[in-house]
Amino acid sequence: MPYTIVFRTNDAHDFSGTATKTALEALKTIGALERRGDEISYITSPQEGEIGVEMLRVLAKEEEEELQAIV
């Protein structure tokens, strides 16, 4: 499921966004943004609507479990 991460860079007042294809990819992207000092404003998906990082972690764990079941 795709996710859009909206964030504000440390040195700008404007918001930017980036798209990811999976919850696992979204978590990795958020980690990289936070290490840069960017502030996550919100995360959205077509199916879930607006969600927080904790909910994204739950969805990523479910994705991992589904992938393991397939292998």
DOFINU-106671 format. One record per residue: residue in one letter; x, y, z of N, C-alpha, C in turn. Coordinates in steps of 0.05 Angstrom, whole numbers, plus 5000, padded with zeros to 4 digits. Example, Ala and Ser with C-alpha at 12.3 -4.5 7.8 and 13.67 -1.06 7.14 Angstrom:
! DOFINU-106671
A526448865156524649105156526449345156S525749555142527349795143525850015157
***
This chain:
! DOFINU-106671
M501749775000500050005000501850255000P501250454984502950694983502450875006Y504451025013504351225035505651485026T504551705035505751965030506552075056I509152165058510252285082510652575077V509352745093509553035090511353125114F513353285107515253375127516153655122R517453775142518554035140521554015146T523154125128526054105132526854285154N529154225166530154375189530654665182D531454735158532155005151530055145133A527655035130525655155113522955165127H521355355118518655375130516555235112D517455145089515655005070515454715077F513254595068512854305071513654165045S514753925048515353755025514053485030G513853335009512753065012514252864996T514152615004515352404989513452154990A513552004969511751774967513451514970T512251324983513451054986511450844978K512350604972510550394963509650214985T511150195007510350015029510850155056A509650035077510050145104512950115112L514149895105516949855112518750075099E518250135074519750345060519150615073A516650655081515950915094517450945120L517750735136519150745161522150815157K523350695137526150745130526451045122T524551135106524651415097524351605120I522551545138522151715162524651725179G525951495182528351475198530551655186A530751655159532751815146532152115149L529552185146528752465149529252565177E528652405197529152485225532052505231R533752335220536652355224537652615213R536452715191537252975179536153205196G534353155214533253365231530653475220D529453345200526853425190524653345208E522453505207520153445224517953325208I517053085216514852955203512253085210S510753185190508253315196505953115197Y505752945176503752735176504352535155I502952305157503252075139500452005130T500151965104497551885094497751645075S495551495073495351285054492451285043P492051195019489351195008487351025025Q488350805035486650625050486250705079E488350805092488250865121487651155127G488051335108487751615113490251715127E489951915144492152025159492851845183I495351775186496251605208498751715220G499351615244501851695258504051495254V506351555264508651375261508151115276E506851115299506250865314504450685298M502450795285500650625269502250515244L503950675233505650595211507350355219R508350365244509950135254508349885256V505849905264504049675266503649565238L503049735218502649655191505149525179A507449635185509949525176510449245187K509749205213510048945225508148745211E505748825205503948655191504948575163E506148775150507448725123509648515126E511348545146513548355151512448065155E510348045171509147785177507947665151E506647825135505547725110507747635091L509947785090512247705073513447445082Q513647405108514747165119512946925114A510346965114508446755109508646655080I509346835062509546775033512046605028V514246665042516746535037516946255048
***
